[in-house]
Amino acid sequence: MRQTNISGEEKKSADPRRASHEAVSEAVLPGPSRARIAELAGSSPLLRIDGLVAGYGKMEVLHGIDLHVGAGQSLCLIGPNGAGKSTVLHSIYGLTNIMAGSITVNGRDITRLDPNEKLRDARIAYILQDNSVFPDMTVEENLWMGGFLMESPAHAKEAAEKVFERYPRLKERRRQRAGTLSGGERRMLEIARALVMEPEILMVDEPSIGLEPRYIGMVFEVLEDLQRQGKTIVMVEQNARKGLQFSDIGYVLVSGEIAMAGTGKDLLRDPEVGRLFLGG
């Protein structure tokens, strides 16, 4: 794994985001070993990323990322804005230009699969950061859309009914336009829609973003319930404290590299993580 080196010339930059990355880099170098990353996930990780170099077009954003997470574990990526956290999720799902490295699920190389193949065959679902419900459709119709890769609409409707049984709050609102739901309910609908295809791995980008505090707890309760059912969860979370409290594993990403890795509890207790990301 390549270490982040900050030159003296770069340190003179007035760019606040670059200054933030420099402060974090100086505090947390040299970064975790591959052995430590493997240890956190156990002996046989479900999702494994090795030496991933990826970006958009010719722009390289990730510089040799390693990531391991075991079946039924949760992993949270934290770090400054622009560190490449969402790009990790984009790369797993097939939305970036992968220049080097590999992504495997259960030992199967899925690096070059397209997003539909990732969802249908590798059983990876991705819940976007932005509000992605169809506001003019009903809650029920939104769930049906989650099964767009199924053999027939009948299969999608059958799968949607199973999801409704799990979330009675949504079932009560099945005929309601999705655009009239509260922010927390819309987020719940996005998660529920992703479950229609019965994924093993659930990637969630900023689950708490834009939500009132009372709804943040509700969304994390849903995610905790899914992990208890055996789902593997990989998330990016702006609320570092909440994300690390939830997750078994935490990574700190800085300038496209893994700067720290540990259990969520260990990172919560780390003084540098506290100073840089937890407000204390």
N, C-alpha and C positions, 0 to 999 in steps of 0.2 A: 504494500500500500504506500503510495507516494505521500511524503510529508509536506505540509504546507509551509513554505518559506516566504517570509514577508521582507521585501527589500526596503532599504532606507528611503529610496525615492517614492515607493508606494505609500509609506507611512506619512508622507507630507501631503497626501491627497486630502482635499476638503470635502470629498464625497462622504456624507454621513453613513451610508450603507457600507462603504468600504472601510470606514473607520470602525464600524461595529464588527465587521468580519475580522479586522486586525486585532481588536481587543480580545475577541473570543479565541482566535488562533493562538495568540501569545499566552493565554491563560491555560489552554487545554492540550497543547502539543505534548508528546509526539503522536498520540492516537493509539487505539487498541491494536493488539496483535491479532492475526487470523485465528490463533489458538483460542484467544479470549472470546472472539465472536462465535466460534464453533461451540465453545463451552456453554455459553448462555442459552443456546438453542437445544442442547442435548446431543445425543449421539447420532440421530438421523433427522436432520431438518426437513420439514415439508417443503418450504420455499427456500431456495438458496441462490444467491447472487455472488458471482466471483469475478473480480477485476473489471467491473462494468465501466466502460467509457461510453458516454452517450450525450446527446444534445439535440439541437434543432438545426437542420440544415448543416452547415459547416461549423456552427458554434458548439464547442465542447463545454458542457455544463458539469457533468460528473466525471471525475478523474480517477477511475480505478476503485469503484465502490465494492465492498464485500458486505453481504447481509445474509444472516441465517435466522430463520424462525421455525420453531417446531410445531407440529400439529396441536391445535388447541391452545397455542400461546397467543399473546398479544404483544405487539411491538409498536412503540411510538417514536416518531422522528421529530425532534425539536431542533431549533437553531434560528439564527437571524434571518430576516427577510432576504430573499435572493440566494439562499444557500444551496438550493437545488432539491429541497425536500419533496415538492410536488413532482419534480422531474423524475425522482426515483419511482413514484407510483406510475407516472406516465410511461416510463420505460418498461416496467413490469407488464403493463397492459398493451404495449405495442404502439405507443403514440409518439415515440422519439426515433431519431436516427441512432442506432446502436453501432458504434465504431469498433468496439472490442469487448471481450468478456462474455459471460454466459448467465442465463437464468434457467433454473431447473425447478420442477415441481415433482415430488416423489421420484426423483432421479431422472425424469424425462426432460430433455432439453426443449424449452418452449421459447427460446430467445427470439426466433424469427416468425412466430405465429402472429397472425393479425388479431385485432381486438375481438372479433366474433369467435375466432377459434379459441382465444384465451377464455372467453366466457363459456362457450359450449363444451369444449373438449378438456381444457385444463381446470375448469370450474373455479375461475377467478372472477369476482364481480368488483366493479369500481364505482363508488359513490362520489360524484364530483363535488368540488368545493362550492360551485355556484348553484343557485336554486335551479333544479333541473326537472321539477314537476311540470306537467302540461296543465296550465292553469284553467283552460276552458274545458278540459275533460273532467269527468267525475273521478272520484277516488278509485272506484272500481275499474274504470277504463285505464287509469294510470297503471294499476296492477297488471291488467291484461297486456299492456305494452312491455312489461318486464319479461314476458314470455315470447317475444317476437322471433326468437330463434327456434322455438318448438315446432314440432311436426305440423300442428294445426291449431287454429284458434281455440278449439275445444280443449286441447291439452293445456293451453295457457289459462283458460278459465278455471279448469279443474285445479291447477296449481295455485291460482289466485285465491280460491276458496280455502285451501289449506293455510295460506298466509293469513287470511281474515280470521280464522279460528284462533290463531296465535295472538292477534291484535284486535281485541273487541272494540277498542276505541275507534279504529279505522272502519271496522265493520259497521258500526253505528252510523258512520258518515259515508257509506259506500255510494250513495246517490248524490252526494254533495259535490259541487265544483271544487276542484283541488285548490283553485286560487283563493277560495274563501277560508281555507284552513289557517290556523295560527302557524307561526314560524316553527315551533316545535313539532306540530302535527305534520307539516310539510316535510320536515327532516325525517320523521318517523316513516312517512309514506315513501320517501326515497330509499330508506333502508329496506322497507318491506318489499318494494318493487324489485330490488336487487336479489331478494331471497326467492323470487319466483323460479329462478333457474337452479335453485338448490346448490349454491356455490360452497366449496370447501374453504376458500380464502376470500375474505371480505376486506377490500381496501377502502378506507374512508379518509377523505381529504377535508380537514378542518370541520369536524362534526359540530363544534360549538359556535362557529362563526356567525355573527349576526343575531344570535339568540339571546333572549332575556334569561337572567340567571335561573328562574324557575323551570325553564324548558331545557337548560343544559343538563341538569340532573336527570330529567326524564330520558333524554337521548342516551346518556351514558348508562342508565339502567337497562335500556334496550340492548346496548352493546354488551354489557356484562351478562345478560341473559343468553345472548347468542354465543358468547365464549363458553358459558357453562354447558351449552348444547354441543360443544366440540368445534365450533367455528374458529378458524385462525384469523386474527385481525391485525392488519397493518394500517396504522394511521399516521397522518400528519396533524399536529394540533398546535394552534397558536397559544392556547392556555396550557403552558408547559406543566404547571403544577397538576392540573386536572388530568392531562394526558399521562404523566408519569405515575400518578396515583392509580390510574386504571391499568397500566400496562405491566406485563411481566418483564419486558426488556425495553430499555431506552437507548436511543442513539442521539448523539449531538452531531449535526451536520454543519460544516463550515466550508464555504467556498468549494462546494462540490466534493468534499471528502469527509469521511467519518473521523471526527476528532475525539469522540469519547463513546464508550459503550459500557453498559452495566445493567443491573436490574433496575427497574423503575424505582424501587425503594432506595437503592444505593445512590442513584443520581439525585434523588430528592434530598439526601443527606449531604451530598457533596457541596462544600462551601463555594467553589467556583461556579457550579451550576446555579446555586442559590443566588449568588451575586449577579450573574449575568442574565438569568432567565426567570427567576422566581421573586425578584424584587426584595432580596434580603441578603 
